[in-house]
């Protein structure tokens, strides 16, 4: 089949066009996978055509773009903001995240500058008891891969550097999605943006976060409110903070907090608590948020925690409710429709209690690219190879993601003593937490979670978490 079309690339405030004439698309190579549609004018703007479109330029979106690039596909990333959302604090990257980063080819940028944490010290504020929990390292590939804490902006930069300069299209807010059928019975998805332009694509991957527009279009349920909220901040010390390089946690009455030194001058801290009416005022300034934490919620906390909080860089301070998608909706919900699917928080938003939000998103990227790569070999004789690839991706990820979401929610409830109004339930939860959580439950949970998702060519079939 011979077609004529127009590829359009947006740069800042102008449109750059390249005409592709008499381009044959019968070849099975990935460079020619896209069908070049006849360019058409839309009453509100130009219609553009892309091979693969990723909605959202966060961790999931950039990691997916890098993974696809590694296996030979080109993806366009639509980011609603005018630049990468490099704000925020830090996240813990567990061994399963480092396996994924290795498959993406970016782990070397980060491991050399971020040390492995081998211990968490947990203090019960009511009793004063302290427990130390070892953070095990995995040796499945003959080397040590442990837990490292990385600033979000550092991870995003490492991923973005692996992409061609024109991959990310900024200021591109999605307003609606429509499915269309072409004359050859194949389907495309039309993405309508707020600037009036329309992008048609053979594959659409929603990586647009907890309140994903793509997930809503698929019919997934809205994330549930956990009844808890969290404050996060990054503290900067002009001189060495002199804290030992280990993770610290504090458990109190329906609260859990902690801090982790990232280097000699920067410390990441968090405060999780039962939600209150105070945070419903969305006009709160960072100064008021910090004052609420230090003068009210954490006023009886150890001086080390208060010292860290008072050194917060206010531009990094965030506070919001913790939400998650019901595990059964992740497992049984419609996470794929034809050539459209979701990844990262758009698929499986979860509470941060076992630090798996970003880690799971990195796994998604590897598995999704692998499924497309493997299915592409059938492209010449199978017009439904894209749908088959996305089905395989969803089948591989849905149950593992559902289990991680459930485990994270359960871990958070136990950590914070149930966070309920019934005293008997809180007492029972605290009794279990202080005796069994760190000795039995969490080691079993992380053994399931910290598994290898495989590389971009083939999955790893061993281990409890492999599916």
N, C-alpha and C positions, 0 to 999 in steps of 0.2 A: 504494500500500500504506500502510495506517495502522498504526502501532505505538505501544506504550506502553512507556516505559522509565524508567530512573533514571540520571542522571549523578552520579558521586560524586567529590568533590574532597577530598583529605586535607590537613588543616592541622595541623601539629604532632601533638598527641595526640588529636584528635577528628576525626570525619568529618562533612563538610558535604554535604547532599544537596539536589538540585533535581529535582523531578518534571517530566517532559516528557510532557504528555498530548496524544494525537491529533496527533502530529507527523507530517506527510507527508514521505516520503523519496524520492518519485519525481522531485523536482526535481534538476537536474544541477549546481546551485551547490555550491561546495566546502564551504560551511557546513553543508550537509545530506548530505554524502557518506557519513557513518557510518550504518550501519543500527543503530537503537536496539533492542537485544535486550531481551526481557522480563527484568526483574531477577529473579535467583534467589539463593537462599541456598545456600551451600556448607557442608558439614559443618564446615569449619575457618574459614570467614570469608565475607565478602561478595564477590560477583562484580561487578567493575566493567567498564565498556566505554569504550574510547577510540578516537578516529579513527586516530591514528598513535602508536605507542610507540617511543621511542628508548631503548635500554638503554645507559646510560653517560653521565655528565655531564662528560666531558673535552672536549678541543678539538674532536674529531670530533662528539661528541654535541651540544654547544651550537651549533656552526656549522651543523649540519644542522637543528636546531630553528629557528635564525634564518632560514636559507634557505627552509624550508618556510613560515614565517610571512610572509616577503616575497611568496610567490606565493599566499597565501590559505589555507593549511592550518594546523590547530592540531595540535601534537604534544605528548605528555606525555613528559618525560624522567625515567627511573628512575635514580637515583644511589644506590649502595649505602652510601656514607658519609653522615655526618650533616650535611656541608657540602661545598661545592665543594673539590676537591682542589687548592687554590691553592698548595701547597708546591712544592718543586723550584727550579730555577734559571732559566735563560733558554734561548731557542731562536732560531736564525737564521731570519728570514723572507726568502726569496729573492723575486725578481720574480713568479714564478708564484703565490706566496702572497698578494702584494699585489693582484694582479689578482682573486683570489678574494675577498679582503677588501673590495675595491671593489664587487664584485657584491653582497656581503652588506650593504654600506652602513656599514661600521664602520672603514674605513681611515683616515678623517679624524681619528678619536679617537687614532690612534697615530702617524701620520706627522709630526704637528706636534711631537711630543716625543721622537722617535727619529731620529737622524741616519743618513744613508746611509754605509755603509763601501765604500770604493773600492779597498782594497788589503789583501792578506794577505802578511806577511813570514814566510818559511819558513827555519828554520835547521837544518842538518844537524849534529847534536851530535858526530858522529864526525870530520867533516872541518872543521867550522867554516864551511863555505860557506853563503851566504845567498842566497835567491832571493825576488824580489818578484813576486807574481801579481796582476794587475789584476782587480778584480771588475767585469765589464761591467754596464752598465745597459741596460735595454730601452727602446726608443722606438717600440714598435709602435702606441701610441695618441697619439703626439705629445708625450709628456712623459717625464720620467726616473723610472723606478722601479728602485730598487736593493736591496741587501741591508741589512736593518736587524736588530738584535738586540733582542728584547723579552722581558721577564720573563714566565714562564708565567702567573703570577697576574694580570698586567696584561692579557694577551690574554683570559683567561677572564672577567675582570670586564667587559671591553668587549663580549664576546659576551652575557654574562648580562644586561647592562643593556638589551639589545634585546628581551628576552622578558617576557611578562606574569609577575607575581610568583608565580603558582601553577603555572607550567609545570614546575618541577623538583620531583619528589617524592623527598625524601631518605630515608635509612635504608631503602631498598627493594632488598633483595638477591634476585636471581633464583636460584631453585633448580632449576626444571625448565621445559621448553617442550613444549607439545602442540598438534598441529594438529587442528582440528575442522571438520566439514562441516555447514552449516546446511540447513534444509529446502528452501531455494531453490537448493541445490547450490553456493552460494558458500562460501568457506572463511574461517575466522578462526583466529588463533593465540592460545592461552591461555598466559599467563605466570604461573607459580606462584611467589609470593614467600615469603620465610622467615617472614613474620608471619602466614601462613595465607591471605592474600588472593589473589585471582585476577584478572588483568586480561586481557580479551579485546580483540583489536584486529584491524582489517583490514590494517594494515601494521605490521611490526616491523622495526626497523633496529638491528642490533647495532653499537654503538660502544664496546664494553666491553674494549678493549685487547688486549694481546699474548696473554693467556690467555683469550680470549673464550669465554664459554659458548654464545653464539649461533653462533659459528664452529664449535665442536665439534658442536653440534646439526646444523648443515648438513653436517658430514662433512669439513671441511677438516682437513688434517694439522696436527699440532702444530708450532709454530715450531722451527726447528733452532738448535742452539747453535753459535755462530761460533768458539768457542775463545778468544774475547777478552772482556775485561771493561772497564768504564769507571767512573771516579769523576768526580763533578761537584760543583761548589760555587760559592757566591756569596760573594765577599769584600767586606767593608765597611771603608772607610777613613774614620776620623773627620774627617781633613783631606783635601784634594785629593791623589789618588794620583799625579798629575803624569805619568801615562803618556799617550803620544800615542794619539789615537783611531784605532787601526788594529788589525786582527786579527793575532795572532802564533801561530805554530806551531813546534814543536820535534820533530824526528825523530831517534830513537835506535835502539838494538838492540831490535827488536820492540815499540817504544813510540811513541806519538804523543801530544803534549800541546799545550796552548796556552791563551791567555787573551785576552779581549776586554773592553775597558772599556765599560760601559753608559752611564755618565755620569761626573761628576767624583769620585764617591765609591764607586761600586759596580763590581766587576769579576767577570765570569763566567769560570770556568776549567774545564778538562776534562783528564782523563788516561786514555788508552786503552792497554791493555797485554795481553800474553798472560796468560791466566788462571793463577792460582797456587792452592795449597792454602789460603793464608791466608784468602781471602774466603769459603771454604766454611763458616766459623764464622759462622752467622747471628746470633749474639748479640753481634757486634762493636759497640762503642759508637762514636759519631762521633769521639771523641777518638782511639781506636785506629786508625780508618780514616785519619784525617789524619796520624797519626804514621807509619803504614806508607807513605803516599805521600811525605811530606817526608823521613823518615829512612832509607828503604830504596829504594823504586822510583824516586824522583826526586832522590836525594841528590846526584847529579852534574849536575843541571840548572842553568841560569843563575840567578843570584841574583834576577833579576826574577820568575821563575816561583815560586821558593820564597817570596819576599816576599808575593806574591799569595796563595799557598796558606795561608800562616800567618795571614792575616787573614780566614780563612773564617768565616762565620756557620755554626756547627755545625748549626743547625736546617735548613739547606738542603743539607747534605752527603748525597750518595747514592752508592752503589756497587753494581753488579750486573753479571751476565753480559749480553752482547749477543746477541740472538736475531733471527732473520729467518725468514720463511716461504719455502720453496723457490719460486723464480720460476715453475717449471712448475706448481706447485700453485696459484699465484695465477692463472696463465693458463688452466689447464684444470680446476682444482678447482671444486667446487660452491659457488660464492659466492652462490647464490640458490636458494631453494626456494619456489615459489608466491609468497606475499606477504611472505617473510622474506629479508633480505639483510644485508650487513655493510658497514662503512665504516671508514676510518682504520686504526689498528693491528689491529683485528679482522679486516680483510681482508688487509692487506699490511704486517705488521710488518717493519721493516728496520733495519739498522745505521745509526748516525748519521753516517757518513763523508762524505756530501754534504749533510747537513742538510735532508733532505726528508720526515722523518716527519710533522711538523706541517703542512708545506706541502701534502703530498699529501692529508692529511685535509681541509684547507680546500677543495681542488679537488673531492674526493668530495662534499662538502656541496652545492656549486653544481651539479654535474652531476646528482646525485640529485634535487634539487628541480626542476631544469629538466625532467628526464624525466617526473616526476609531473605537472608543470604542463602539459606539452605533451600527454601522454596523456589528461589529464582531459577534454579536449574531446570525446572519444569515449565518455564514461562512460554516456550515456543509451542508446546502442545496443550497447555492448560491455561485458559483465559482467567480462571478463578484462583490463580496461584497467590495473588495478594490476599484474598479473603482466607485462603487456607493457611497462609503464614500468620495472619493476625489471630486466627482461631487457635493455632498451635501456641502462640505466645500467651494468649489468655488462659488456655488450659494449663500451661506450665506455671503461670504466676498466681492464678486466683486463689488456690488453696493455701499456698505458702503465705501470701499476703494476708489472707483472712486470719491465719493463725498468729502472725506477727501483730496484727491490729488487736486481736483478742488478748494476746499475752501482754502487750503494752498497757492496755486498759486495766487488766487485772493487777499487774505489777504496781501501777499507780495507785489503785484503790488500797492495796495492802500497805504500800509505803506510807500513805497518809492516813492510816488507821481507819479506813472505810469512808471517811468524809461524810458520814451520815448523821442523822439526828437521833437515831436509836442508840442509846448508850451500850446496850448489851452487844450489839453488832460491832461497835467500835472497839469495845474491850476484847472481844474474841479475835478481831482482826489484828489488833496490836499484839496480843498474845502469840498469834501465829507468826507475825512479822519478826518479833524479837527472838523467837526460838528457831524458826525453820526457814525464813525467807532467804537469808544469805548463805545458809549451810546447804540447803537442798533445792529449793525452788528455782532461784536465779541461776545457779550453775547448770541445771537441766535446761532452762530456757535459753541461755546463751549458747549452749552446746547445739541446740536446734537452729538458732538464728545465725550463728557465726559459721556458715558453711559456704563453700565455693560454688558460685553460679556458673562456672565454666568460662571458656574463652569465646571468641566470636565465631569460631569454626565448629565447635562441638561442645555439648553440655558435659558436666561432671556427673556421673551416675552413682557415686558413692556418697555416704553421709546421710544423716537423718533429715537434713533440709533439702536434699535433692529430690526433684520431682520430674 
